[in-house]
Amino acid sequence: MAFVTLSNSGKFNAMSRPMWRQLQSVFEDLQQREDLRVVVVQGAGGHFCAGGDISEYAAFRFEAASLREFHEDDVWPGLAAMLACDIPLVASIQGNCMGAGVEIASCCDLRLAGREARFGAPIARLGFPMAPREAALVARAAGDLTTREMLLSAAVLDAATMYQRGFLNRVHEDLDLVSETRSLAQSVARLAPQAARLNKQVLRMLPAAPDTSNAYDYADSHEHREGVAAFIEKRSPRF
């Protein structure tokens, strides 16, 4: 199990440009770790991520080329590295989860939140839209209705609402979130790691028709044989 912690002290872990680049690097490195079975993504200091680091914006947001460079060369490669990671990703969300935080959470496979967590992308108040690929990412994870509400009315939604709308798997009391996240991550880690990675590869192909050319190459693998044998023998599998 590995932990990726978003940290930007005093700014509720708002994502700076160096943080986006580091996010890409970290997840590209994690992807190479054959020993890893689960990654927990969390924020430091009681918050997940409050969005982008607005103190940087004046340096690049007001010119099309530099704005494109920010979104396409900094932000999207970080998110893409998360999406390309075959290891199951569990988001543990406390406090503020805004803008970039929602985007990062949208890259995770399972999402848990504390009851006091808040979600939104109120960038309409700042006078700019969400970048196209980032908006598509959030819409896939949060749903069209919720994404439109966040972007068009600057709505900030509570954890209970996000759970009801299918963005969150579970909501826990804030004091219990760390232990509940670890419990879920451990349950994921006990399962067959190869199967998890193959499932993620297939899920990335959807909604396009999956490529089945190599879909069954796992047939003679140890995990496959062990999982079936353990079930037949009424014992716990040894993955």
N, C-alpha and C positions, 0 to 999 in steps of 0.2 A: 504494500500500500504506500502511495506517495501523496503528499499534500502540496498543492500549489496555492500560495497565499498572496492575494492582491494587497499591496501595502503602499499607501501614500499618506503619511502622517499629517493630520490637521486638515485633510481634504476628503475625508470619508472614502479614501482609496480611489479617488478619481484617476482615470488612466492618462498618464502623460505619454508623449511620443516614445521616450525610452522604454516605458513599461510595455507598450504595444510590441516593440521590437523584441523585448525580453520574453514576452509571452510566446511569440513565434519560436524563438530559440529553445525555450524550455519544453514546449510540446514537441518540437522536432526531435529533441534529445530523448524525451520520454517514449516516443514512438519506437525508438531503437532498443528499448529495455525489454527484453524477452522475459525477464523475471517478474515484471509488474503485472498485477491482476486488476488493479483498480486505482484511480486517481481521484482525490477529493479536491475540489476547487472551492476556496473560501476567501473571506476578507479578514483583514486585521482589525482589531479594536471595536468589534461589535457592529460593523457594517460590511456589506459585500462590496459594492462599488457605486459611487454616486454619479457616474457618467464620465465625461471627458474633463481633462484639466483645463478649465476655461482660462486660466492665467496665461496659457500658451497661445490662445487663439489669435490674438492680434498679429502674431508673427507670420501667419500663413493663411488665415481664413478668407481674406479679402481679395485674393487673386486666384483665378480659376486654376491655373497650372499648379500652384503650390497647394491649393485645397485638394485637387485631384491626387497629388502626390501623397498627401496625408492619408486620405482614405484608401487609396489603392496600393500604396507601398508600405504603410505602417499598420493601419487598422485591419484591413482585410487579410493580409498575410498572417497576422496573429490569430484571427478568428478561423481562417482556413486551416491553420496548423492544428487547432483544436478539433475541427470537423474531420480532419484526415487521420486523427489519432484512433487507432484500433482498440485501445484500452478503454474499458468502461469508465465514464466520467460522471462523478456525483457532485452536484452543486449543493453547498450548504450555505443558505442565504439568511443573513440577519440584517436588520436595519435597512439602510438605503440600498435599493437596487434600481438604479435609474440609467436610462440611455445605454451607455457602454456596458453597464452592469447587466441589463436585460439581454444585450447581445451576447455577452460572455456566458450567461446562464443558459441562453438558447442553444449554445453549442454542446451542452452537457446532456447526457442520456437520462439521468435521473435527477430530480430537483426536490430538495427539502427546504423548508423555510420555517423560521420562527414566526410566532403569531403576530409579532409587532413589525414584521418586515413590510416595506412599502415598495411598490413597483410603478414605473412610469418612464416616459420619454418626453418630458415637457419642453422640448426644444423649440416648439412654436413660440414660446415666450422669448426665446433668444433670436428669433427671426430666421431660422434656417430649417430645412427638412433633414430627414434621415437619408443617408447615402443609399443608393438603390439596392446594392447587394446586401447591405445590412438590414434594410427594411424587409427584403424578401426573407432573410433568415429569421427575423423576429415574427413575421407573419406565419411562417411555417410552424414555429414553436408555440406561439401564443394565440394564433388564430387571427383571421381577418378582422373580425369585429373588435377584438381587444386592441389590436395594433392600430386600427383607425381611431379608436377612442383615445388611446395614448397620444397619437400624433396630431389629431385634428382638434381635440378639446383639451389637450395637456392634462388629461386625467391621471391621477395618482391612485392606484388601486391597492387594497390591502391583501394580505395573504389569503384570507378566506375566499375572497372573490377570485383570485388567481387559481386557487385550488378548484373552485367550482367550475371554472372555465377550462380546466385541463392543463394548465401550465405547470402546476405543482403536483408531485406525486403524494406528498404528505405535508402536513403542517403540525408543528409541535410547539409546546411552550418554549420560550426562548432559552430558559435555563436547561432544558433537556435536549436542545438541538445538537450539541456536540456529541453527546453519547448516542443519540438516535442515528446521527449520520455515520458514526463509526460502526454501529451495529449493522446498518444497511450495507456499508462498504465491506464489512467482513463477510456478510452473507454472499455478496457478489464474488468476493475473492475465493470463497470456498468452492465455487462452481468451476466448470471446465473453462480454462482461459482461452484455449484455441476456439472453442465454440463461440465464446463471447466476441472474439475478434472477427470471426467469420460472419456472425450475425450483424455486426456493425458494418462490415463491407457490403453485405447485401442491402441493409437498410439505407446506405448511402446512395444506392442505385435507384431507389424508389423516388418518384412514382413511375420512372421509366421502366420498361420491361427488363428484369434482371438478366445479366449475362450468365448463362448456365454452363459455359464451357469448362470452367474449373470448379464448379460448385460442389462436386462430390469427391474431390481429391483427398478429403479427410477420411475416407472410408476405412483405410487400414491403419489409422493413427492410434496411438496408445490411448488417448483420451476417449476416443469413440468406443474402443473395445472395453476399456475399463468401466466407463459409465454404464454400458449395457450389462456387462458381467456383474457389476455390483448390484444392479437392480434385480437381476435374476437370482443372485445369491443372497439377497436381502441384507446387504451390508452397506456401509458408507463408502462412496468411491474415494480412491486415493489418486487425486490429480496432482 
